[in-house]
Amino acid sequence: MTKSFFTVAIGASAGGLSPLIDFFDHIPININCAFVVITHLKRDHRSSLDELLSKHTSLPLIRMEKDMQLEVGNIYLLIENTAVKITNGYLKVEARDDKVANSSVNIFFKSLADDCGEMGIGIILSGGGYDGLEGAKRINERGGKVMVQDPSTAEIQGMPLSIIDFDHPVAVLKPADLAKKLIHMCAPPANKQTAE
């Protein structure tokens, strides 16, 4: 099935709120993307990310409480104690496993690579550990693109550094510049030529 818009998955953990805000402060409402935000959450506390981001974007913010079709122009948010995959353009929500280490970014990135191919974009922001690395590798293998927050601007550098050290991100930038890069990547070809 041909994809008519880009699916942008954003993975973040500790220290991820500030870069998320900075990123979405620079995203226009007419961008040809759907966003899926995967953050490391406590199992038993309701995430307030929808309320926090609502002050920084006019795009609809949707908590993924059930399976749903992915639609352009929306920001989908992982909720507490769940993981999510994308299959045939549908977001499939499942219970989080009982492992201590959170692998929600890898789980979604891998499904994004398989479902969206070159129309999939993964972005890694502040966070500790390696979650997202294996998924980023698969995104690259399937023709998608991976971008990373510049570790010098990240509160916690583990997740961004793991991608830089073991994979090949197309951009390593501060969050506002990641947004600008994404706008350029997702623009129609005629607009790209004009911008260049």
C-alpha positions in Angstrom: 0.0 0.0 0.0 1.4 3.4 -1.0 1.8 5.8 1.8 0.7 9.4 1.1 2.3 10.9 4.2 5.2 10.4 6.5 4.9 8.7 9.9 7.3 10.2 12.4 8.0 8.3 15.5 9.7 10.2 18.4 11.3 8.2 21.2 12.3 9.9 24.5 12.9 9.0 28.1 14.4 11.0 31.0 14.8 14.6 30.1 12.6 14.2 27.1 9.9 16.7 27.9 11.8 19.9 27.2 13.1 18.8 23.7 9.6 17.5 22.8 8.2 21.0 23.6 10.9 22.7 21.7 10.4 20.4 18.7 6.6 20.8 18.5 7.0 24.6 19.0 8.5 24.6 15.5 6.2 22.2 13.7 3.5 23.8 11.4 -0.1 22.6 11.4 0.0 21.7 7.7 3.0 19.4 7.7 2.5 16.1 5.7 3.1 13.8 8.7 1.5 11.9 11.5 3.5 11.8 14.7 3.7 8.9 17.2 5.4 9.9 20.5 6.8 7.0 22.5 8.1 7.9 25.9 9.1 5.9 28.9 6.3 6.1 31.4 5.6 4.9 34.9 3.2 1.9 34.8 0.7 3.2 37.3 0.5 7.0 36.8 -1.6 8.7 34.1 0.7 10.5 31.7 -0.1 14.2 31.4 1.9 14.6 28.2 -1.2 15.5 26.2 -1.9 18.5 28.6 1.7 19.6 28.6 2.1 19.5 24.8 -1.3 21.2 24.1 0.2 24.5 24.9 2.9 24.1 22.2 1.0 22.7 19.2 -2.3 23.2 17.4 -2.2 19.6 16.1 -4.7 17.2 17.7 -3.2 15.2 20.6 -4.5 11.7 20.9 -3.8 9.3 23.7 -3.6 5.8 22.3 -6.0 4.1 24.6 -7.3 1.6 21.9 -6.4 0.5 18.4 -7.0 3.2 15.7 -6.2 4.2 12.2 -3.2 6.5 11.8 -4.2 9.8 10.1 -2.1 12.6 8.8 -1.9 15.8 11.0 -2.3 14.1 14.4 0.0 13.5 17.3 -0.5 10.1 18.9 0.8 9.6 22.4 1.7 6.3 24.1 -0.1 5.9 27.4 1.0 4.3 30.7 1.6 0.6 30.9 1.2 -0.1 27.2 3.3 -0.6 24.0 2.1 0.1 20.5 2.9 -1.2 17.0 1.8 0.0 13.6 0.4 -2.6 11.1 -1.2 -1.7 7.7 -1.6 1.9 8.8 -3.3 0.9 12.1 -1.9 1.6 15.6 -2.2 -1.6 17.7 -2.1 -1.1 21.4 -1.0 -3.9 23.7 -0.1 -4.4 27.4 3.5 -3.6 28.3 5.6 -6.6 29.1 6.8 -7.2 32.7 10.5 -6.6 32.0 12.2 -3.9 34.0 13.9 -2.4 31.0 11.5 -0.4 28.9 11.7 -1.3 25.2 8.6 0.6 23.9 10.7 2.7 21.4 12.3 -0.4 19.9 8.9 -2.1 19.6 7.4 0.8 17.7 10.4 1.7 15.6 10.7 -1.9 14.3 7.0 -2.0 13.3 7.3 1.5 11.8 10.2 0.2 9.6 8.3 -2.8 8.4 5.0 -0.9 7.8 6.2 2.4 6.4 9.6 1.7 4.8 11.0 4.9 3.3 8.0 6.9 4.6 9.0 6.2 8.1 11.1 8.6 10.2 12.5 7.9 13.6 13.7 10.6 16.0 15.5 10.0 19.3 15.6 12.6 22.0 17.0 12.7 25.5 17.0 9.5 27.5 19.2 6.8 29.1 20.1 3.4 27.8 19.8 1.9 24.4 16.0 1.8 23.7 15.5 2.7 20.1 18.8 1.5 18.7 17.6 -1.8 17.3 14.6 -0.1 15.9 16.7 2.6 14.3 18.8 0.1 12.6 15.7 -1.5 11.1 14.3 1.8 9.9 17.6 2.4 8.0 17.5 -1.1 6.6 13.9 -0.5 5.2 14.9 2.9 3.6 13.6 5.2 6.3 15.5 8.0 8.0 16.7 8.4 11.6 17.5 11.7 13.3 18.9 12.3 16.8 19.0 15.2 19.3 22.5 16.6 19.6 23.8 15.0 22.8 25.3 18.3 23.9 21.7 19.7 24.2 20.3 16.5 25.9 19.8 16.2 29.7 20.5 12.5 29.4 22.7 11.4 26.5 22.5 7.6 26.5 19.8 7.1 23.9 21.1 9.7 21.4 24.7 8.6 21.8 23.8 4.9 21.2 22.3 5.8 17.8 25.3 8.0 16.9 27.8 5.3 18.0 26.2 2.3 16.4 23.9 3.6 13.6 24.0 6.3 11.0 21.5 9.1 11.7 20.9 11.6 8.8 21.0 14.5 11.3 22.3 15.3 14.8 20.7 18.6 15.8 19.1 20.5 18.6 15.3 19.9 18.8 14.2 23.1 17.0 16.6 22.3 14.1 15.3 18.7 14.0 11.9 20.2 13.4 13.2 22.4 10.6 15.0 19.5 9.0 11.8 17.4 9.2 9.8 20.1 7.5 12.3 20.2 4.7 12.3 16.4 4.4 8.5 16.1 4.2 7.9 19.0 1.8 6.7 18.2 -1.7 9.6 18.0 -4.3 8.8 21.5 -5.8 9.0 23.1 -2.4 12.3 21.4 -1.7 13.8 22.8 -4.8 12.6 26.2 -3.8 14.0 25.9 -0.3 17.4 24.8 -1.7 
